Amino acid sequence: MKWIVDSGRLKAVEIKAGKTINSYFFKGLTYFHKLVSDVTLKFVYIGNAFQQRSACTTYPMQQINSIIA
């Protein structure tokens, strides 16, 4: 997991090498959110679909520069 401060807001970014999203992938982000409630959660994976999940927002690897830049 990588933490980024952007315009005074904390972002937690988890990157996984899977093409298919598994709910287990969000375990670290969910735990971190319990510790720090004022955080934006982002998940990056090898797949190709943007998805809004209840745990966080998921991004395809092709969009990683827009997340961590």
N, CA, C and O of each residue as an XYZ file, in Angstrom:
276
protein
N       0.845     -1.170      0.000
C       0.000      0.000      0.000
C       0.891      1.234      0.000
O       1.922      1.272      0.671
N       0.485      2.220     -0.747
C       1.210      3.486     -0.823
C       0.286      4.585     -0.310
O      -0.908      4.595     -0.608
N       0.844      5.499      0.455
C       0.085      6.641      0.958
C       0.555      7.884      0.241
O       1.754      8.108      0.075
N      -0.397      8.689     -0.182
C      -0.097      9.920     -0.915
C      -0.897     11.051     -0.281
O      -2.080     10.890      0.021
N      -0.250     12.193     -0.083
C      -0.961     13.386      0.353
C      -1.104     14.283     -0.864
O      -0.113     14.692     -1.468
N      -2.342     14.584     -1.218
C      -2.645     15.383     -2.400
C      -3.566     16.518     -1.998
O      -4.708     16.280     -1.607
N      -3.085     17.745     -2.088
C      -3.871     18.935     -1.705
C      -4.392     18.815     -0.282
O      -5.528     19.193      0.006
N      -3.560     18.290      0.602
C      -3.935     18.171      2.000
C      -4.810     16.972      2.329
O      -5.180     16.782      3.488
N      -5.147     16.160      1.335
C      -5.983     14.974      1.545
C      -5.113     13.728      1.442
O      -4.239     13.635      0.580
N      -5.362     12.777      2.326
C      -4.623     11.524      2.322
C      -5.305     10.521      1.404
O      -6.518     10.320      1.476
N      -4.505      9.888      0.532
C      -4.992      8.820     -0.341
C      -4.205      7.559     -0.011
O      -2.985      7.606      0.145
N      -4.901      6.441      0.096
C      -4.255      5.139      0.243
C      -4.472      4.387     -1.067
O      -5.605      4.227     -1.520
N      -3.375      3.928     -1.672
C      -3.447      3.255     -2.962
C      -2.888      1.844     -2.820
O      -1.746      1.659     -2.399
N      -3.693      0.861     -3.170
C      -3.276     -0.548     -3.152
C      -3.141     -0.994     -4.604
O      -4.023     -0.730     -5.421
N      -2.034     -1.674     -4.928
C      -1.792     -2.146     -6.287
C      -1.641     -3.663     -6.251
O      -0.829     -4.197     -5.496
N      -2.426     -4.348     -7.070
C      -2.383     -5.814     -7.142
C      -2.165     -6.257     -8.580
O      -2.541     -5.553     -9.518
N      -1.560     -7.419     -8.751
C      -1.237     -7.927    -10.083
C      -2.337     -8.798    -10.679
O      -2.130     -9.380    -11.744
N      -3.484     -8.909    -10.042
C      -4.557     -9.754    -10.559
C      -5.376     -9.074    -11.637
O      -5.553     -7.856    -11.614
N      -5.877     -9.852    -12.580
C      -6.785     -9.332    -13.609
C      -8.230     -9.364    -13.146
O      -9.045     -8.553    -13.586
N      -8.547    -10.288    -12.267
C      -9.894    -10.427    -11.732
C      -9.896     -9.918    -10.295
O      -9.059    -10.316     -9.485
N     -10.831     -9.046     -9.992
C     -10.900     -8.470     -8.644
C     -11.486     -9.488     -7.683
O     -12.504    -10.120     -7.965
N     -10.831     -9.633     -6.554
C     -11.254    -10.526     -5.489
C     -11.488     -9.675     -4.245
O     -10.697     -8.773     -3.974
N     -12.530     -9.928     -3.493
C     -12.820     -9.120     -2.307
C     -11.670     -9.138     -1.300
O     -11.522     -8.203     -0.513
N     -10.860    -10.190     -1.319
C      -9.704    -10.268     -0.427
C      -8.701     -9.149     -0.721
O      -7.980     -8.722      0.180
N      -8.644     -8.673     -1.952
C      -7.722     -7.607     -2.323
C      -7.942     -6.331     -1.511
O      -7.013     -5.543     -1.333
N      -9.160     -6.122     -1.020
C      -9.493     -4.886     -0.314
C      -9.233     -4.963      1.188
O      -9.480     -3.996      1.907
N      -8.742     -6.089      1.662
C      -8.560     -6.292      3.096
C      -7.659     -5.214      3.719
O      -7.993     -4.659      4.766
N      -6.534     -4.920      3.085
C      -5.615     -3.910      3.619
C      -6.217     -2.518      3.630
O      -6.066     -1.776      4.600
N      -6.899     -2.165      2.549
C      -7.538     -0.850      2.483
C      -8.649     -0.710      3.517
O      -8.797      0.338      4.145
N      -9.422     -1.766      3.686
C     -10.508     -1.741      4.672
C      -9.956     -1.569      6.088
O     -10.495     -0.801      6.885
N      -8.887     -2.284      6.388
C      -8.256     -2.156      7.705
C      -7.698     -0.748      7.906
O      -7.880     -0.150      8.967
N      -7.023     -0.224      6.895
C      -6.467      1.123      7.000
C      -7.569      2.154      7.210
O      -7.392      3.101      7.976
N      -8.702      1.980      6.537
C      -9.821      2.911      6.684
C     -10.385      2.890      8.109
O     -10.867      3.912      8.597
N     -10.327      1.739      8.775
C     -10.755      1.663     10.177
C      -9.836      2.485     11.070
O     -10.284      3.061     12.061
N      -8.550      2.543     10.722
C      -7.578      3.302     11.517
C      -7.614      4.791     11.218
O      -7.472      5.618     12.117
N      -7.805      5.124      9.952
C      -7.811      6.516      9.490
C      -9.073      6.718      8.665
O      -9.126      6.331      7.497
N     -10.075      7.315      9.264
C     -11.367      7.417      8.575
C     -11.384      8.485      7.481
O     -12.144      8.363      6.520
N     -10.563      9.526      7.608
C     -10.563     10.603      6.612
C      -9.500     10.333      5.550
O      -8.474     11.010      5.492
N      -9.766      9.337      4.717
C      -8.821      8.922      3.686
C      -9.600      8.503      2.441
O     -10.692      7.945      2.543
N      -9.036      8.774      1.272
C      -9.614      8.330      0.009
C      -8.932      7.022     -0.372
O      -7.703      6.952     -0.415
N      -9.716      5.988     -0.646
C      -9.170      4.670     -0.966
C      -9.199      4.431     -2.468
O     -10.223      4.625     -3.122
N      -8.062      4.007     -3.003
C      -7.934      3.721     -4.430
C      -7.309      2.339     -4.580
O      -6.433      1.958     -3.804
N      -7.766      1.593     -5.580
C      -7.259      0.250     -5.844
C      -6.903      0.156     -7.318
O      -7.717      0.504     -8.174
N      -5.695     -0.312     -7.626
C      -5.227     -0.449     -8.998
C      -4.963     -1.928     -9.259
O      -4.368     -2.620     -8.432
N      -5.417     -2.406    -10.431
C      -5.219     -3.812    -10.776
C      -4.920     -3.936    -12.265
O      -5.031     -2.959    -13.006
N      -4.544     -5.119    -12.699
C      -4.124     -5.347    -14.075
C      -5.305     -5.357    -15.054
O      -5.105     -5.215    -16.260
N      -6.503     -5.519    -14.560
C      -7.682     -5.545    -15.427
C      -7.865     -4.246    -16.191
O      -7.016     -3.357    -16.113
N      -8.955     -4.125    -16.926
C      -9.135     -2.951    -17.781
C     -10.402     -2.153    -17.514
O     -10.782     -1.316    -18.333
N     -11.063     -2.393    -16.388
C     -12.328     -1.700    -16.115
C     -12.235     -0.822    -14.875
O     -11.728     -1.241    -13.834
N     -12.734      0.399    -15.005
C     -12.922      1.288    -13.866
C     -14.188      0.836    -13.147
O     -15.207      0.583    -13.789
N     -14.132      0.733    -11.818
C     -15.311      0.305    -11.064
C     -15.414      1.098     -9.770
O     -14.410      1.375     -9.114
N     -16.635      1.455     -9.416
C     -16.883      2.054     -8.107
C     -17.398      0.948     -7.206
O     -18.500      0.439     -7.415
N     -16.624      0.577     -6.220
C     -16.987     -0.482     -5.271
C     -17.372      0.149     -3.951
O     -17.090      1.324     -3.716
N     -18.013     -0.618     -3.088
C     -18.373     -0.083     -1.772
C     -17.127      0.179     -0.940
O     -17.109      1.116     -0.141
N     -16.086     -0.629     -1.111
C     -14.864     -0.460     -0.329
C     -14.006      0.692     -0.844
O     -13.400      1.414     -0.052
N     -13.949      0.868     -2.165
C     -13.089      1.894     -2.741
C     -13.357      2.014     -4.238
O     -14.223      1.331     -4.785
N     -12.607      2.884     -4.884
C     -12.674      3.025     -6.330
C     -11.552      2.198     -6.943
O     -10.412      2.264     -6.484
N     -11.865      1.424     -7.971
C     -10.846      0.596     -8.622
C     -10.502      1.196     -9.993
O     -11.365      1.706    -10.708
N      -9.233      1.115    -10.323
C      -8.717      1.662    -11.567
C      -7.898      0.612    -12.293
O      -7.217     -0.188    -11.651
N      -7.950      0.598    -13.629
C      -7.054     -0.281    -14.379
C      -5.629      0.278    -14.322
O      -5.436      1.479    -14.131
N      -4.660     -0.574    -14.486
C      -3.256     -0.172    -14.410
C      -2.918      0.970    -15.371
O      -2.035      1.778    -15.083
N      -3.607      1.041    -16.500
C      -3.333      2.088    -17.487
C      -3.566      3.488    -16.925
O      -3.047      4.459    -17.476
N      -4.331      3.616    -15.845
C      -4.650      4.922    -15.271
C      -3.832      5.235    -14.023
O      -4.152      6.180    -13.302
N      -2.795      4.468    -13.757
C      -2.043      4.659    -12.521
C      -1.395      6.032    -12.425
O      -1.300      6.586    -11.330
N      -0.948      6.591    -13.537
C      -0.314      7.907    -13.490
C      -1.267      8.992    -13.011
O      -0.844      9.928    -12.333
N      -2.533      8.882    -13.349
C      -3.505      9.889    -12.903
C      -3.795      9.771    -11.419
O      -4.288     10.722    -10.813
N      -3.502      8.627    -10.821
C      -3.773      8.413     -9.406
C      -2.604      8.849     -8.535
O      -2.800      9.525     -7.525
N      -1.399      8.471     -8.917
C      -0.254      8.742     -8.050
C       0.541      9.983     -8.443
O       1.480     10.357     -7.740
N       0.189     10.617     -9.535
C       0.926     11.811     -9.968
C       0.535     13.020     -9.154
O       1.055     14.112     -9.381
